[in-house]
């Protein structure tokens, strides 16, 4: 069977829903930007799984009441990551924050600088 990526199922998460989900713990946010981008500024509470070296097995396991949401810079790489996750059988992962870090910052939301975690 040839490996082909079909168009992923995509559910957009609004800024309001993202903020509420992060606050109440119902959203697990996975940033798929590159490590240097993530280190320079991330949405608080997000974890990193860079698209360039995307590892489906490193994603959190499905958990009742929790929703995995991908984010990136502006919403493109997160859709690609959804395709990778779904192609690997993770049909529980369908959501992304289309605004990405640019939309988050543009709305005046706080950003964490984590360069010290990356040895800078």
Secondary structure, 3 states (H helix, E strand, C coil): CCCCCCCCCCEECCHHHHHHHHHHCCEEEEECCCHHHHHHCEECCCEECCHHHCCHHHCCCCCCCCEEEEECCCCHHHHHHHHHHHHCCCCCCCEECCCHHHHHHHCCCCEECCHHHHCC
